Amino acid sequence: MDDDSYKKQKEAFVSNFNGTTATEIAFVTSINTLSVLLNHIGGAWLCSASSSVSWKFLVDFVTLILPVELAVTLLSSRVDVLFIAVMCTCIGILIISDKTRKTKAPQKISLKTFLATPLAGKRPFISNFRAYVNVCTAIGILAVDFTIFPRRFAKAETYGMGVMDAGVGSFVVANAIVSPEARGKYSQYRGAWSSVASIIKSVKSSAPLLILGGIRTLAVKSTAYQEHVTEYGVHWNFFFTLAVVKILSTAVLCLTSPSISGYIAVFLGVSYQYLLSYQNLGEFIIMGVDGTGSREGLLNANREGIVSCWGYLAIYMAGVKLGQFLFEPRSTVRAWVVVLIQLVALSIAFWGLLGLSQYYIEPVSRRMANLSYVIWMMVFNTQQLIMHLAVQLIWIFLKDFNLIPSSSEKPEKDSQIPATYDLLDAVNRNGLLYFLLANVMTGIVNVSMATIYATPIVGFTVISTYMFSLSLVVYILHVFNVSSKIW
């Protein structure tokens, strides 16, 4: 089989899908947060202060990465079984640890005392959430090239939602919630020259993303690598979208104020949808300028990537507002329980808006980043944050009620806040490098083997080896205190 024929088969293999349901995506990705709980409990039981770095890495990889990988590959049709297995493992470790505890801890506290537990400073649940956005994306971009990855999880062609459709939107939210504007660490923009200087600074900081985008485009065009043109366009890619959203967000906030980012998000989302629905912008994205789907001209060739930046900018502004809420000063467990309840209420409201938007306006479309997609991204990422916060609170509860595995009964750097484990720290520390390496390694795998003909076992082995290597690289950098931040 020649390269051109195989390329066409690969493009067909990842194209023309309608996705799955938002509820299935939410359930499948809930394994992320359950893996963190498994890592907290299992890591406390299996690791101690004297454990080797290599052993800690292995425990982190098995508990944090493998369950997520299994959920979208070998056990994708039985995620419920995986969910129950992980839960039972967590409970089993707690029971075994309690039975084998040499000395029973005498300290007993009331629920009132637990709620009054000091909890200020770091927010590990946000760090865990951001790390898993990267991890899930890394798994998806390679796994989608194998038959072991369900086609319903792949990106939907025009309308619909797959697990991979959540990727770019989640990246935008993950960066927005920790932006200077969200954390209150921005300087108020005053005057035209100050605004121009801020925009120029944003362009300079986005230059690496633009360069990486250009390199990726040249690499794809110079090889027989498959292209999914309707994803972003002929030349556009994910790196360009991130750079443009970063620059545009700076410009918008220079002209307005971070304090009204929520209103800006609503205005951008609604106005963009108006243009899509009533000013033929949606028809232009799908059919092109001449109505035949042609790709003549730079704008026409990259219409999905360029125009959808409007929708992603709305997501970013909504993420800034969410981040401002999460970074409000809070000092006790009780305050964070209230936050959890508020987030649940917000999630329910977003679910209602999503249903109304899909019914009365149009279905979710990542290709256009329409209003329904913007709302879905807030539904999806709010749920992820809810579950990660719940895990953090559960871990504190287990500690305060002396229910944690006995080997973890040792002084900790911060006795009230459960630290994110090293592998997640490593991913966050070099997030963009992690994503860049994932893209490079995915390319190497695809040019080295015919992925669509690989058996499930071969596919899972390749994906596992790839994730192990990727994790090991950033873990080693983390151990040696090496950072490479661009965003």
C-alpha positions in Angstrom: 0.0 0.0 0.0 1.4 3.4 -1.0 1.7 6.4 1.4 -1.0 8.4 -0.3 -3.5 5.5 -0.1 -2.8 4.9 3.6 -3.0 8.6 4.3 -6.5 8.7 2.9 -7.5 5.7 5.0 -6.1 7.4 8.1 -8.0 10.6 7.4 -11.2 8.6 6.9 -10.5 6.7 10.1 -10.6 9.9 12.2 -13.3 11.8 10.3 -17.1 12.0 10.0 -18.2 11.1 13.6 -21.1 12.3 15.6 -19.7 11.8 19.1 -21.5 10.5 22.1 -23.5 12.1 25.0 -22.4 14.7 27.5 -23.3 12.3 30.4 -21.1 9.5 29.1 -18.2 11.9 28.6 -18.7 13.2 32.2 -18.8 9.6 33.5 -15.7 8.5 31.6 -13.7 11.5 32.7 -14.7 11.1 36.3 -12.1 8.3 36.4 -9.5 11.2 36.5 -10.6 12.4 39.9 -11.1 8.9 41.2 -7.5 8.2 40.2 -6.3 11.1 42.3 -8.1 9.5 45.4 -6.5 6.2 44.5 -3.2 7.9 44.3 -3.6 9.6 47.6 -4.7 6.5 49.5 -2.5 4.0 47.6 0.5 6.3 47.6 0.2 6.8 51.3 0.1 3.0 51.8 2.8 2.0 49.4 5.2 4.9 49.7 7.1 6.5 52.7 9.6 9.3 53.1 12.4 6.8 52.5 10.9 5.3 49.2 13.0 5.8 46.1 12.1 8.3 43.4 11.7 5.5 40.9 9.2 3.6 43.1 7.2 6.8 43.7 7.1 7.4 40.0 5.9 3.9 39.3 3.2 4.2 41.9 2.1 7.6 40.4 2.0 6.2 36.9 0.0 3.1 37.8 -2.5 5.0 39.9 -2.8 8.3 38.0 -2.3 7.4 34.3 -3.3 3.8 33.7 -6.9 4.0 35.0 -7.5 7.0 32.7 -5.9 5.2 29.7 -8.0 2.0 30.4 -11.2 4.1 30.5 -10.8 5.2 26.9 -9.2 1.9 25.5 -9.6 -1.6 26.8 -12.3 -0.9 29.3 -14.1 1.9 27.3 -17.3 -0.2 27.2 -17.2 -1.1 30.9 -16.1 2.1 32.6 -18.6 1.2 35.3 -16.6 -1.9 36.2 -13.4 0.2 36.2 -15.1 2.8 38.4 -16.2 0.1 40.9 -12.8 -1.5 40.9 -11.0 1.7 41.7 -13.5 2.5 44.4 -13.2 -1.0 46.0 -9.4 -0.7 45.9 -9.5 2.6 47.8 -11.9 1.2 50.4 -9.9 -2.1 50.6 -6.7 -0.3 51.3 -8.3 1.8 54.0 -9.8 -1.4 55.7 -6.5 -3.3 55.5 -4.5 -0.4 56.8 -6.9 0.0 59.7 -6.7 -3.7 60.6 -2.9 -3.7 60.4 -2.4 -0.4 62.2 0.0 -1.1 65.1 -1.4 1.5 67.3 -4.8 3.0 67.2 -4.7 6.7 67.1 -6.6 8.1 70.1 -7.6 11.4 68.5 -11.2 11.7 67.7 -12.8 14.9 66.3 -16.3 16.0 65.7 -17.8 17.1 62.4 -17.9 20.6 63.7 -14.2 20.5 64.4 -13.5 19.1 61.0 -15.4 21.9 59.3 -13.4 24.4 61.3 -10.1 22.9 60.1 -7.9 25.6 58.6 -7.6 25.4 54.9 -6.0 28.3 53.2 -3.3 28.9 50.6 -2.7 26.4 47.9 -5.5 24.8 46.0 -4.4 21.3 44.9 -7.7 20.5 43.2 -7.0 23.2 40.6 -3.5 21.9 40.0 -4.8 18.3 39.6 -7.6 19.5 37.2 -5.1 21.4 35.1 -2.7 18.4 35.0 -5.4 16.0 33.8 -6.4 18.3 31.0 -2.9 17.7 29.6 -2.8 14.0 30.5 -6.1 13.2 28.8 -5.2 15.2 25.7 -1.9 13.4 25.5 -3.7 10.0 25.7 -6.3 11.0 23.2 -4.1 12.4 20.4 -2.4 9.1 20.0 -5.1 6.6 21.1 -7.5 8.0 18.4 -5.2 6.6 15.7 -5.8 3.0 17.0 -9.0 0.9 16.7 -8.9 0.4 20.5 -10.1 3.9 20.9 -13.9 4.1 20.4 -14.9 6.2 17.4 -17.7 7.8 19.5 -14.9 9.4 21.7 -13.2 10.9 18.6 -13.9 14.5 17.6 -17.3 15.0 16.0 -17.2 16.3 12.4 -19.5 19.3 12.7 -22.1 18.8 15.4 -21.9 16.5 18.4 -19.5 15.9 21.3 -16.8 13.3 21.8 -14.2 13.1 24.6 -11.6 14.7 22.3 -13.9 17.6 21.6 -13.4 18.7 25.2 -9.6 19.1 24.7 -9.0 22.5 23.3 -11.8 24.1 25.3 -10.5 22.6 28.5 -7.1 23.9 27.7 -8.5 27.4 27.4 -10.4 27.1 30.7 -7.4 25.6 32.5 -5.3 28.5 31.6 -8.0 31.1 32.2 -8.7 30.1 35.8 -5.1 30.6 36.9 -4.5 33.7 34.7 -3.3 36.9 36.5 -6.7 38.4 35.9 -8.4 35.5 37.7 -5.9 35.5 40.6 -6.1 39.3 41.1 -2.4 39.7 40.2 -2.9 42.0 37.2 -2.0 45.7 36.9 -5.0 47.9 36.1 -4.6 49.0 32.5 -4.6 52.8 32.2 -4.1 54.9 29.2 -3.5 54.1 25.5 0.2 53.6 25.8 -0.1 51.2 28.8 -2.7 49.1 26.9 -0.5 49.0 23.8 2.5 47.9 25.9 0.4 45.1 27.5 -0.7 43.9 24.1 2.9 43.9 22.8 4.0 42.0 25.8 1.2 39.5 25.2 2.3 39.1 21.6 5.9 38.5 22.6 4.9 35.9 25.2 2.7 34.2 22.6 5.6 34.1 20.0 6.7 30.6 21.1 3.1 29.3 20.5 3.1 30.9 17.0 6.5 29.4 16.2 5.4 25.9 17.4 2.2 26.2 15.3 4.3 27.1 12.3 6.6 24.2 12.8 3.7 21.8 13.2 2.2 23.0 9.9 5.5 22.7 8.0 6.0 19.2 9.5 2.6 18.0 8.4 2.8 19.5 5.0 6.3 18.1 4.3 5.3 14.6 5.2 2.6 12.1 4.3 1.0 12.7 7.7 -2.8 12.6 7.8 -4.7 15.9 7.9 -8.2 16.4 9.3 -8.8 19.7 7.4 -12.3 20.4 8.9 -10.8 20.4 12.4 -9.0 23.8 12.2 -8.4 24.3 8.5 -5.5 23.8 6.0 -2.8 25.6 7.9 -4.3 26.4 11.3 -3.7 24.3 14.4 -4.2 24.2 18.2 -1.1 26.3 18.9 -2.3 29.2 16.8 -5.7 29.1 18.6 -4.0 29.3 22.0 -1.8 32.2 20.9 -4.7 34.2 19.3 -6.9 33.7 22.3 -4.1 34.9 24.6 -3.5 38.0 22.6 -7.2 38.8 22.1 -8.0 38.3 25.8 -5.3 40.8 26.7 -6.6 43.3 24.2 -10.2 42.9 25.5 -9.3 43.2 29.1 -7.2 46.3 28.3 -10.3 48.0 26.9 -12.6 46.8 29.7 -11.9 45.2 33.1 -11.3 41.7 34.4 -14.1 42.4 37.0 -16.7 42.2 34.2 -15.2 39.1 32.4 -18.4 37.2 33.0 -20.5 39.7 31.2 -17.9 39.8 28.4 -18.2 36.1 28.1 -22.0 36.3 27.7 -21.8 39.1 25.2 -19.1 37.3 23.1 -21.0 34.0 23.2 -24.4 35.4 22.3 -23.2 37.9 19.7 -21.1 35.1 18.0 -24.0 32.8 18.0 -26.2 35.5 16.4 -23.6 35.8 13.6 -23.5 32.1 13.2 -27.3 31.7 13.0 -28.5 34.8 11.4 -25.6 36.3 9.4 -24.5 33.2 7.5 -21.3 32.8 9.5 -22.1 29.2 10.3 -22.8 28.5 6.7 -19.5 30.1 5.8 -17.6 27.8 8.2 -19.2 24.7 6.9 -19.4 25.4 3.2 -16.9 28.1 2.6 -17.1 31.4 0.8 -18.5 30.0 -2.4 -20.8 27.4 -0.8 -19.0 24.4 -2.2 -16.6 23.7 0.6 -13.6 25.0 -1.3 -10.4 26.0 0.4 -9.2 28.8 -1.9 -7.7 31.8 -0.2 -6.0 32.0 3.3 -9.2 32.9 5.3 -11.3 30.4 3.4 -8.7 27.7 3.9 -8.5 28.2 7.6 -12.0 29.4 8.3 -12.7 26.9 11.2 -9.6 27.9 13.1 -9.8 31.6 12.6 -13.5 32.2 13.2 -13.8 29.8 16.1 -11.3 31.9 18.1 -14.3 34.1 18.9 -16.0 31.2 20.7 -12.8 30.2 22.5 -12.4 33.8 23.6 -15.8 33.6 25.2 -14.7 30.4 27.0 -11.6 32.1 28.2 -13.5 35.1 29.7 -15.9 32.7 31.4 -12.9 30.8 32.8 -11.4 34.0 34.1 -14.7 34.7 36.0 -14.7 31.2 37.4 -11.1 31.5 38.5 -11.8 34.8 40.3 -14.5 32.9 42.3 -12.1 30.0 43.1 -9.3 32.3 44.2 -11.4 34.3 46.6 -9.8 34.1 50.1 -11.1 31.2 52.2 -9.6 29.8 55.4 -11.6 26.8 56.5 -12.9 23.5 55.3 -16.4 24.8 55.9 -15.8 27.6 53.4 -14.7 25.2 50.8 -17.7 22.9 51.4 -19.8 26.0 50.7 -17.8 26.5 47.5 -18.5 22.8 46.5 -22.2 23.3 47.0 -22.1 26.6 45.0 -20.2 24.9 42.1 -22.8 22.1 42.1 -25.6 24.6 41.8 -23.7 26.4 39.0 -23.2 23.1 37.2 -26.9 22.4 37.4 -27.6 25.8 35.9 -25.1 25.2 33.1 -26.7 21.8 32.4 -30.1 23.6 32.0 -28.6 26.2 29.7 -26.9 23.5 27.6 -30.2 21.7 27.2 -32.0 24.9 26.2 -29.3 26.0 23.8 -29.1 22.6 22.0 -32.9 22.4 21.7 -33.7 26.0 20.7 -30.5 27.2 19.0 -28.3 24.4 17.7 -26.3 21.4 18.9 -22.8 21.5 20.3 -20.2 22.2 17.6 -16.5 22.3 18.4 -15.8 23.0 14.8 -17.5 26.4 15.2 -17.1 26.8 19.0 -20.7 27.9 19.0 -22.7 29.0 22.0 -23.7 25.4 22.9 -20.0 24.4 22.9 -19.1 27.4 25.1 -21.8 26.3 27.6 -20.8 22.7 27.4 -17.2 23.6 28.2 -18.4 25.4 31.3 -20.5 22.3 32.2 -17.7 19.9 31.6 -14.9 21.8 33.4 -17.1 22.9 36.3 -17.9 19.2 36.9 -14.2 18.3 36.8 -13.4 21.0 39.3 -16.3 19.8 41.6 -15.0 16.3 41.6 -11.3 17.3 42.2 -12.4 19.6 45.1 -14.5 16.8 46.5 -11.5 14.5 46.5 -9.4 17.1 48.2 -12.0 17.4 51.0 -12.4 13.7 51.3 -8.7 13.3 51.8 -8.7 16.0 54.5 -11.6 14.2 56.1 -9.8 10.9 56.1 -6.7 12.5 57.7 -8.6 14.4 60.4 -10.6 11.3 61.3 -7.4 9.1 61.4 -8.5 6.9 58.5 -5.5 7.2 56.2 -3.1 4.3 55.7 -0.7 3.9 58.5 2.5 4.4 56.5 1.4 8.0 55.8 1.4 8.9 59.5 4.4 11.1 59.4 5.0 14.8 59.5 4.0 16.6 56.3 5.1 19.9 54.9 1.5 21.1 55.3 -0.7 19.0 57.5 -3.9 20.5 56.3 -3.5 20.6 52.5 -2.9 17.3 50.6 -0.1 17.9 48.2 -0.5 17.0 44.5 1.8 14.0 43.9 5.0 14.4 42.0 3.8 13.3 38.5 0.9 15.8 38.4 3.3 18.5 39.7 5.7 17.5 36.9 3.1 17.7 34.2 2.0 21.2 35.4 5.5 22.4 35.8 6.3 21.8 32.1 2.8 21.7 30.7 3.5 23.1 27.2 6.6 21.0 26.8 4.6 18.0 27.9 2.0 18.7 25.2 4.7 19.4 22.6 6.5 16.2 23.3 3.1 14.4 23.1 2.6 15.8 19.6 6.2 14.9 18.5 5.9 11.3 19.9 2.5 10.9 18.3 4.0 11.8 15.0 6.9 9.4 15.4 4.5 6.5 16.3 2.3 7.3 13.3 5.2 7.3 10.8 6.7 4.2 12.3 3.7 1.9 12.1 0.3 1.4 10.5 -1.7 2.2 13.6 -5.2 1.5 12.2 -4.2 -2.2 11.6 -2.8 -2.7 15.1 -4.5 -5.2 17.4 -6.0 -4.0 20.6 -3.2 -5.4 22.7 -0.5 -3.9 20.5 -2.3 -0.6 20.5 -2.6 -0.6 24.3 1.0 -1.5 24.7 2.2 1.3 22.3 0.0 3.9 24.1 1.2 2.7 27.5 4.8 2.9 26.4 4.3 6.3 25.0 2.6 7.6 28.1 5.2 6.1 30.4 8.0 7.7 28.3 6.2 11.0 28.2 5.6 10.9 32.0 9.2 9.9 32.7 10.6 12.8 30.8 8.7 15.5 32.7 9.2 13.6 36.0 12.9 13.7 35.6 12.8 17.4 34.8 10.7 17.9 37.9 13.1 16.0 40.1 16.0 18.1 38.8 14.0 21.3 39.3 13.9 22.2 35.6 11.1 24.4 34.3 10.2 25.3 30.8 7.1 27.5 30.9 5.9 29.4 27.8 2.2 30.1 28.4 
